[in-house]
């Protein structure tokens, strides 16, 4: 096997943040010594998430066995995912921050599946994957991500399964969504459908799209981490990976704002 120097486009602050979480975990479970120190484990996990490298490649690059690389990733993803806000807390935070509206959008995380796996096949996207619901602030900051459902699940059905519509109604926060959510109850606003719409509805749709567009960039932020472009692991892990990346992405945004 050949080796080469490589880089990952993340800051040292992100590395230190993850390393601190790993260090505290080792202290809690009284596991001070491992082949990789907390900083190296954190870097291994960030490379996996940001660049989508296989466990074999990670193990070779960091001088550990493939199984060890897998364990480090599993442990750290669980720690980061657990730091994501629950839906009710995320909506309370949005109200405290004085946000006038939110944006709800679904995204498909592609998976390495065969055609026999019908539940994972999305007729809309024509690929196999997992449905993830994302709530974002008007500027595209990720507020909350759901767990994963099979790719054939319609966005409106997914929103109902995860209790998003009830939570939005209880919180009383106006939320914009695309046409895939038409028929939803609560404070969810969708564009008008149909041909030959009156000019007033066309103007309303254009205004709706202008307001919703920046918020929908949240999904692009998630998929900036290559692990989410096509999963080679169990599809059930898609939700935990999205929550992990949302935590990391929001830490980057918060640090940039302070800087």
C-alpha positions as CSV (number, residue, x, y, z in Angstrom):
1,X,0.0,0.0,0.0
2,X,1.3,3.5,-0.9
3,X,1.1,6.4,1.6
4,X,1.0,10.2,1.0
5,X,0.4,13.4,2.9
6,X,-3.1,14.8,2.8
7,X,-5.1,17.7,4.2
8,X,-8.7,18.1,5.5
9,X,-10.4,21.5,5.1
10,X,-11.4,22.0,8.8
11,X,-10.0,24.3,11.4
12,X,-7.9,23.4,14.5
13,X,-10.9,24.7,16.6
14,X,-13.1,21.9,15.2
15,X,-10.4,19.4,16.0
16,X,-9.9,20.7,19.5
17,X,-13.7,20.6,20.1
18,X,-14.0,16.9,19.1
19,X,-10.8,16.0,20.9
20,X,-12.1,17.6,24.1
21,X,-15.3,15.4,23.9
22,X,-13.2,12.3,23.4
23,X,-10.8,13.2,26.2
24,X,-13.7,13.6,28.7
25,X,-15.3,10.4,27.5
26,X,-12.0,8.5,28.2
27,X,-11.7,10.0,31.6
28,X,-15.3,9.0,32.4
29,X,-14.9,5.4,31.4
30,X,-11.3,5.3,32.9
31,X,-9.7,4.4,29.6
32,X,-6.6,6.8,29.5
33,X,-4.4,4.8,27.2
34,X,-5.1,3.9,23.6
35,X,-3.0,3.6,20.5
36,X,-4.3,7.0,19.3
37,X,-4.5,9.9,21.7
38,X,-7.7,12.0,21.8
39,X,-6.5,14.5,19.2
40,X,-5.5,11.7,16.8
41,X,-8.9,9.9,17.3
42,X,-10.7,13.2,16.7
43,X,-8.7,13.7,13.5
44,X,-9.4,10.2,12.3
45,X,-13.2,10.7,12.8
46,X,-13.1,14.1,11.1
47,X,-11.3,12.7,8.1
48,X,-13.9,9.9,7.9
49,X,-16.8,12.4,8.0
50,X,-15.3,15.1,5.8
51,X,-13.6,13.0,3.1
52,X,-15.6,9.8,3.3
53,X,-12.6,7.5,3.4
54,X,-13.1,3.8,4.1
55,X,-12.2,2.2,7.5
56,X,-9.4,0.4,5.7
57,X,-7.9,3.6,4.4
58,X,-8.3,5.3,7.8
59,X,-6.6,2.4,9.6
60,X,-3.7,2.4,7.2
61,X,-3.3,6.2,7.4
62,X,-3.3,6.3,11.2
63,X,-1.4,3.1,11.8
64,X,-4.3,1.1,13.5
65,X,-6.4,-1.9,12.5
66,X,-9.5,-1.4,10.5
67,X,-11.6,-2.6,13.4
68,X,-10.0,0.0,15.7
69,X,-10.7,2.7,13.2
70,X,-14.4,1.6,13.1
71,X,-14.6,1.6,16.9
72,X,-13.2,5.1,17.1
73,X,-15.7,6.4,14.6
74,X,-18.7,4.6,16.2
75,X,-17.8,6.0,19.6
76,X,-17.2,9.5,18.5
77,X,-20.3,9.7,16.3
78,X,-22.4,8.5,19.2
79,X,-20.9,11.2,21.5
80,X,-21.4,14.0,19.0
81,X,-24.9,12.9,17.9
82,X,-26.0,12.9,21.5
83,X,-25.2,16.6,21.7
84,X,-27.8,17.5,19.1
85,X,-30.9,19.3,20.3
86,X,-34.3,17.5,20.5
87,X,-37.0,19.0,18.4
88,X,-38.9,20.7,21.2
89,X,-35.7,22.3,22.6
90,X,-34.6,23.4,19.1
91,X,-37.9,25.1,18.5
92,X,-37.7,26.8,22.0
93,X,-34.3,28.1,21.1
94,X,-35.6,29.5,17.8
95,X,-38.3,31.4,19.7
96,X,-35.7,32.7,22.2
97,X,-33.5,33.9,19.3
98,X,-36.5,35.8,17.9
99,X,-36.7,34.1,14.6
100,X,-39.7,35.1,12.6
101,X,-39.9,31.9,10.6
102,X,-38.1,28.6,9.9
103,X,-37.6,26.4,6.8
104,X,-38.5,22.7,6.6
105,X,-37.0,20.6,3.9
106,X,-36.3,16.9,3.2
107,X,-33.1,15.5,1.8
108,X,-32.2,12.1,0.5
109,X,-28.9,10.5,1.8
110,X,-27.9,8.1,-0.9
111,X,-26.9,4.6,0.1
112,X,-25.1,1.7,-1.5
113,X,-28.1,-0.6,-1.9
114,X,-29.2,-3.0,-4.6
115,X,-32.6,-2.7,-6.5
116,X,-34.1,-5.6,-4.4
117,X,-34.1,-3.2,-1.4
118,X,-37.4,-1.6,-2.4
119,X,-38.0,0.3,0.8
120,X,-34.8,2.3,0.3
121,X,-35.6,3.3,-3.3
122,X,-36.8,6.9,-3.8
123,X,-39.1,7.2,-6.8
124,X,-38.6,11.0,-6.8
125,X,-34.8,10.8,-6.9
126,X,-34.5,7.4,-8.7
127,X,-31.8,6.2,-6.3
128,X,-31.6,4.2,-3.1
129,X,-31.3,6.2,0.1
130,X,-32.7,7.4,3.4
131,X,-35.1,10.3,4.0
132,X,-33.9,13.0,6.5
133,X,-36.0,16.0,7.6
134,X,-34.1,19.2,8.2
135,X,-35.3,22.4,10.0
136,X,-33.2,25.4,9.3
137,X,-33.1,29.1,10.3
138,X,-33.8,31.7,7.5
139,X,-30.1,32.1,6.9
140,X,-29.5,28.3,6.4
141,X,-28.1,27.4,9.8
142,X,-29.1,23.9,10.7
143,X,-31.5,23.9,13.7
144,X,-32.5,20.3,13.8
145,X,-32.3,17.0,11.8
146,X,-34.5,14.0,12.1
147,X,-33.7,10.3,12.3
148,X,-33.6,8.3,9.0
149,X,-36.6,6.7,7.2
150,X,-36.5,4.5,4.1
151,X,-36.1,6.6,0.9
152,X,-39.5,5.8,-0.4
153,X,-41.1,7.8,2.4
154,X,-42.8,10.9,1.3
155,X,-41.6,14.2,2.9
156,X,-45.1,14.9,4.4
157,X,-45.4,11.4,5.8
158,X,-41.9,11.7,7.3
159,X,-42.8,15.1,8.9
160,X,-45.9,13.4,10.5
161,X,-43.9,10.4,11.7
162,X,-41.4,12.5,13.5
163,X,-44.0,14.7,15.0
164,X,-42.7,17.8,13.3
165,X,-46.1,19.3,12.4
166,X,-47.4,18.9,16.0
167,X,-44.3,20.4,17.4
168,X,-44.4,23.4,15.0
169,X,-48.1,23.9,15.8
170,X,-47.4,23.8,19.6
171,X,-44.5,26.2,19.2
172,X,-46.5,28.6,17.0
173,X,-43.6,29.2,14.6
174,X,-44.4,29.9,11.0
175,X,-42.5,27.5,8.8
176,X,-41.9,27.5,5.0
177,X,-41.8,24.3,3.0
178,X,-41.9,23.2,-0.6
179,X,-44.8,21.7,-2.5
180,X,-44.0,18.2,-1.2
181,X,-45.6,19.2,2.1
182,X,-48.9,20.5,0.7
183,X,-51.9,19.3,2.8
184,X,-50.0,19.6,6.0
185,X,-51.7,21.0,9.0
186,X,-50.4,23.6,11.4
187,X,-48.3,26.7,10.7
188,X,-46.7,25.2,7.6
189,X,-46.9,27.5,4.5
190,X,-46.4,25.9,1.1
191,X,-46.5,27.3,-2.5
192,X,-49.6,27.3,-4.6
193,X,-49.9,24.4,-7.0
194,X,-51.5,24.1,-10.4
195,X,-51.3,25.6,-13.9
196,X,-52.7,29.0,-15.0
197,X,-52.5,30.4,-11.5
198,X,-53.6,34.1,-11.1
199,X,-50.8,36.6,-10.9
200,X,-51.3,37.1,-7.2
201,X,-50.5,33.5,-6.5
202,X,-47.5,33.6,-8.8
203,X,-46.2,36.6,-6.9
204,X,-46.8,34.8,-3.6
205,X,-44.8,31.8,-4.9
206,X,-41.9,34.0,-5.9
207,X,-41.8,35.6,-2.5
208,X,-42.1,32.2,-0.8
209,X,-39.1,30.9,-2.9
210,X,-37.0,33.9,-2.0
211,X,-37.6,33.4,1.7
212,X,-37.2,29.7,1.6
213,X,-34.1,29.5,-0.7
214,X,-31.4,30.5,1.8
215,X,-32.8,28.2,4.5
216,X,-32.6,25.2,2.1
217,X,-28.9,25.7,1.9
218,X,-28.7,23.7,5.1
219,X,-29.0,20.5,3.1
220,X,-26.0,21.6,1.0
221,X,-24.0,22.2,4.2
222,X,-24.7,18.6,5.3
223,X,-23.6,17.1,2.0
224,X,-20.5,19.2,2.1
225,X,-19.3,16.4,4.3
226,X,-18.6,13.6,1.8
227,X,-19.7,10.7,4.0
228,X,-23.3,11.8,3.3
229,X,-23.0,11.8,-0.4
230,X,-23.2,8.0,-0.6
231,X,-23.3,5.8,2.5
232,X,-21.5,2.5,2.5
233,X,-22.6,1.6,6.0
234,X,-25.9,0.5,7.4
235,X,-28.7,2.8,6.2
236,X,-30.0,3.1,9.8
237,X,-26.9,5.2,10.7
238,X,-27.8,8.0,8.3
239,X,-29.7,9.9,11.0
240,X,-26.9,9.7,13.6
241,X,-24.4,10.9,11.0
242,X,-26.6,13.8,10.0
243,X,-27.0,14.9,13.7
244,X,-23.2,14.5,14.2
245,X,-22.4,16.7,11.2
246,X,-25.1,19.3,12.2
247,X,-23.3,19.6,15.6
248,X,-20.0,20.0,13.9
249,X,-21.3,22.5,11.3
250,X,-23.0,24.6,13.9
251,X,-19.8,24.7,16.0
252,X,-17.9,25.9,13.0
253,X,-20.5,28.6,12.3
254,X,-20.6,29.8,16.0
255,X,-16.8,30.0,16.1
256,X,-16.7,31.9,12.8
257,X,-19.2,34.4,14.2
258,X,-17.2,34.9,17.4
259,X,-14.0,35.4,15.3
